[in-house]
Amino acid sequence: MFPERLKSLRLEAGLTQKQIAEKLEIKQQSYAQWESGRTKPRSATLNKFADFFGVTTDYLLGKTNIKKEIPEGEELEKELDRAIDNSVGFEGKPVSDYDREVIKEVLRNYFKNQKNN
């Protein structure tokens, strides 16, 4: 699972193996072996990949399909507001304050359930 996820994230980022290796200051040959599944990186390198791609190590290892930790508290509220501002509207108009709160409550419950599973 790790090699597939590593390659997929690299391609999503639009980068070559060489570019990733340069950015993370690792050997391109080592990166190619990790992406092909011939070898596995050490935990420090795994953490570098997770930080670079903005995902969790559990996602990289295939332990979860959730790329990022689910935020909590104030961080969750900021993320919800940003997501609603950037993508939700009705007939080209922003949603009302009431609808915004309903959408946020639905999403809060969804994330809460995801954390518990």
VOMILO-475569 format. One record per atom (N, C-alpha, C): residue in one letter; y, z, x. Coordinates in steps of 0.1 Angstrom, whole numbers, plus 5000, padded with zeros to 4 digits. Layout:
// residues N
AYZX ...
END
This chain:
// residues 117
M498850005008 M500050005000 M501350005009 F501350085019 F502450095028 F502949955033 P502049875039 P502449745044 P503149655034 E502549655022 E503149575011 E504549625007 R504649755006 R505949815002 R507049785013 L506649795026 L507549775037 L508049635037 K507149535035 K507449395035 K508349365023 S508049425011 S508749394999 S510249445001 L510349565006 L511749625008 L512549535018 R511849495028 R512549405038 R513049275032 L512149215024 L512549095017 L513649115007 E513549225000 E514649254990 E515949274997 A515949325009 A517149345017 A517649215024 G516749115023 G517148985029 G517148985044 L516249065050 L516249075065 L514949025071 T515048985083 T513848955091 T513249075097 Q512049055102 Q511349165110 Q512249205122 K512749105128 K513549125140 K514849205137 Q515449165126 Q516649235122 Q516449385119 I515349415112 I514949555109 I514749625122 A513949565131 A513649625144 A514949665152 E515849565152 E517049595159 E517849705153 K518049705140 K518749805133 K518249945134 L516849955135 L516250085136 L515850115150 E516250025159 E515950045174 E514450075176 I513649985171 I512249985173 I511749845178 K510549845184 K510049715189 K509649625177 Q510049495178 Q509649405167 Q508149395166 Q507449395177 Q506049385177 Q505349505169 S505949625171 S505449745164 S505749725149 Y506949685146 Y507249665131 Y506249565125 A506049455132 A505049355127 A503749405124 Q503249495133 Q501949555131 Q501949655119 W503049725117 W503049815105 W503049735092 E503849625093 E503949545080 E502649475077 S501949445088 S500649375085 S499549465082 G499749595085 G498749695082 G497749725093 R498049665105 R497149685117 R497249825122 T498549885121 T498750025126 T499650095116 K499750225117 K500550305109 K501650375117 P502850385112 P503950445119 P503750595119 R504450665129 R504450805129 R505450855118 S505350985115 S506151035104 S507651015107 A508151035119 A509551015122 A509950875119 T509150775122 T509450635119 T509450605104 L508450665097 L508350655083 L509650705076 N510150825081 N511450875076 N512550785079 K512550715090 K513650615093 K513650505083 F512450455080 F512250345070 F512850395056 A512450515052 A512850565039 A514350575039 D514950635049 D516450645050 D517150505049 F516550415057 F517150285058 F517150205045 F516050215038 F515850145026 F516250225013 G516650345015 G517050425004 G515950464994 V514750485000 V513650524991 V512950654997 T512050704990 T511350824994 T510150775003 T509650875011 T508450845019 T507250825009 D507250904999 D506150894989 D506050754983 Y507250694980 Y507250554975 Y506650464986 L507150474998 L506650385009 L505050395010 L504550515009 L503150545010 L502350504998 G503050474987 G502350434975 G501850554966 K502450674969 K502150794961 K502850794948 T503950714947 T504750704935 T505350574934 N505750534922 N506350404920 N507850424918 I508350544919 I509750574918 I510350574932 K511350484934 K511850454947 K512650574953 K513450634944 K514350734948 K514150864941 E514450974947 E514351104940 E515251104928 I514851164917 I515651164905 I516651274908 P517951234906 P519051334909 P519051444898 E519751544901 E519851654892 E521251704891 G521551774880 G522851834878 G524051734879 E525051774887 E526251694887 E525951554893 E525051544902 E524751414908 E524151324897 L523251374888 L522651304877 L523751254868 E524751334865 E525751304856 E526651184862 K526951194874 K527651084881 K526850954880 E525550964883 E524750844883 E524650784869 L524550864859 L524450824845 L525750754841 D526950814844 D528250754841 D528350624848 R527950614860 R528150494868 R527250384862 A526050414858 A525150314852 A525650264839 I526150364831 I526650324817 I527850234819 D528750274828 D530050194830 D529750054835 N528650044843 N528349914849 N527549824840 S526849874830 S525849794824 S525749804808 V526349894802 V526249914788 V527449884780 G527349794770 G528449764762 G527849704749 F528749684739 F528249624726 F529249524723 E528749394721 E529649284718 E530849274728 G530549294741 G531549284751 G532549394752 K532349504744 K533249614744 K532549734750 P533249834756 P532649954761 P532050034749 V531050114752 V530550204741 V531550314738 S531450374726 S532250484723 S531850614731 D532650714731 D532350834738 D531050894732 Y530950894718 Y529750944712 Y528550874716 D528550744716 D527350664720 D527050684735 R528050704743 R527850734757 R527050864759 E527450964751 E526751094752 E525251074747 V525050994736 V523750974731 V522850904742 I523450804748 I522650734759 I522350824770 K523350904774 K523150994785 K522051094782 E521951144770 E520951244766 E519551184766 V519451054761 V518150984762 V517750974776 L518650934785 L518350914799 L517951044806 R518751154803 R518351284808 R516951324805 N516651304792 N515251344788 N514151254795 Y514551124796 Y513551034803 Y513351084817 F514451114825 F514251154839 F513551294839 K513851374830 K513151504830 K511651484828 N511251394819 N509851364817 N509251304829 Q509951214836 Q509451154848 Q509151254859 K510051354860 K509851454870 K508651544868 N508351564855 N507151644851 N505851574852 N505851444853 N504651364854 N504251334868 
END
